[in-house]
Amino acid sequence: MRGYNIDDYINKKFNHLTLIENLNKIDNNNSKLALFKCDCGNIKEMVFTQALNNEVKSCGCKQGNLSAKNKQLQQLSLLNSYSTKTMKNNKTGYTRNI
């Protein structure tokens, strides 16, 4: 896994997640999977590097666990949905934002 030995990180905490076990499994993206226990008690199988790089902070129980990039994308999509509504006058061909 590109220089990471998961076994070295067992019992270490990443935000709300504690690494329990190296599953020695690979997902469809060739990422190694590991078993994590969340502070809420849930046990979940996740990609190890996502926890290591703070991309995943909990099992999903905590609100607001979106990354800053995802928040920016959500805000941009909201802005675009407001600014792309136009109305066309069929007689003059004039379009305007509504």
N, C-alpha and C positions, 0 to 999 in steps of 0.2 A: 504494500500500500504506500508507494511513493515515500518511503522513509519512516513511516510510523509503525511501531510495534504496539499493537493494541494492548497486549498483555502487560506492558509497562504502565498503563494508565488505569488498571483495575482498581476499584475502590476510590478513585479520584472523582471529585465533584466538578461538574460543568454547569454553572448556574443552578437550576433546580434539579438537574439530572446527575445521578451517580452511576458510573459504569460498573456493571455487575459481572459481565462475562463476554468474552470474545466468541462469537458464534461460528467463526470460520466459514461464513457464507458470503457470497458476492451477489449483489443485485444486478439488474439489467444494465446499469451504467458502469459496471465493474468497480463499484464501491463496496468496501467491506462493511458488513453489518455487525452490530454489537447489541447487547441487551442492557438497557438502562432502567433504573428505578427512579421515578419522580418523587419529589417531596410529598406529593399528595397520596402516594402509595401505589400508583399505577406502574406496571412494568411494561415496557414497550421496546420493540425491536426497531433500531434506527441506524442510519448511516453514521459511522463513527466520526468522520471528518466534519460533518455538519454540527455536531455537538462541540467538537474541538475548536472550530472556527466561530463559535457563537451564532451560527445560523439558526439553530434550534435551541430554545432555552428551557422548554418544559415538554411534557407529553401532550400538551394542547389544553391543559386545564387552566392555564393563566391567560387572562385577556391581555390584548396588546402585545402579543408575541410576534407581530409582523416586523420584518426588518425595515430599516429606514428606506431602502430602495423600494420595497413593496408599498410603503406608505406614499412615497413620492409618485409612484405609478398610479395608485388609486386617486390621488389628488388631481393628477393630470387628466385621467379619464373623466373625472367629474367636470373639470373645466371644459374639456373638449365636448362633452355632451351638451353643455349649455351654449357654447359658441357655434356649433355646427347646425343649429336649427335655422333654416332660412325659409322665406316665403317668396314666391315668384308671382308677379302680376302678369297674367297671360296676354294682356293687351299691349303693355309697354315693354315687357321682357325684363323689367327692373326686379332685382332680388334684394332682399333686406333681411337682416337678422331679426329674429323675434325672441 
